[in-house]
Amino acid sequence: MTKQKTKVYIDGSNTFHAQKKLGWLIDWAEARKYLVEKHDIVEFKYYVGLKDGDEAMKSFLRYLNKVGINVVTKPLKKILVDEGDPLFAYSKDGYVYKANFDVEMTADMLLETGGVNKIIIFSGDSDFAYLVKRLKSLGKDITVVSSRKTIAWELKLEKAEVIFLEDIESEIRKT
């Protein structure tokens, strides 16, 4: 069977929060190996916000590059929230940090997938439901990789293939 030309787009923040809910981490070298066995992968892209001075994140990004995953970063926005704001529960010292890569990921998926048959999206974010619908209308085969605990119902409604992290844990879990 011929493997489909495929690009993989990873929403770093969404996937990180899925891993936190699952209580285990993805070994990205193993995840890459798992996908390469099944698809003709043209490119892996990992999108994540970067906080000034975050040496642990910089080390993680070097690891991703080393295992063949291209990294797309931008500075995190530091947003002041007051105690009445629901986001305050997630704040550190009254601030939350956000990167919002949905537009960049969407643009890349629409503009960089000529000659690609399949797109794999690591994210459970409902904001990608419309994108999945449009990509399918363009003839792209879409797979969403997320956790049962974090996937948005809107994504499930788009009838794309869904791979749950829980179902491939033994293949991709960091030991």
Secondary structure, DSSP 4 states (H G I P E B T S, - for coil): -PPPEEEEEEEHHHHHHHHHHHTS-B-HHHHHHHHHHHSEEEEEEEEEEE-TT-HHHHHHHHHHHHTT-EEEEEEPEEEE--TTSGGGGG-BTTEEEE---HHHHHHHHHHS-TT--EEEEE---GGGHHHHHHHHHTT-EEEEEE-TTT--HHHHHTT-EEEEGGGGHHHHB--
